[in-house]
Amino acid sequence: MADEIIDCRGLRCPLPVLKTEKRLAQLPPGAAVTVLATDPIAKIDIPLFCTQNGHACDMSSEGEVMRFAIVKGAAA
């Protein structure tokens, strides 16, 4: 099954993090989501949110679109 995609392209800070937080709260530990974002601040905010909440986060870029592969941690 493919990861769920949270499309935050075109949204400004803090909306990408808020949408990610809201969706992860509904998922079980170990669930994987991919967040797409274009706001430059997201490259700071999303990994920081993940670190603070025990989620794994891998970032890659495709042009101006950043892709965050997130796996929900057990603690959150």
Buried (B, 14 or more C-beta within 10 A) or exposed (E): EEEEEBEBBEBEBBBBBBBBBEBBEEBEEEBBBBBBBBBEEBBEBBBEBBEEBEBEBEBEEEEEEBBBBBBBBEEB
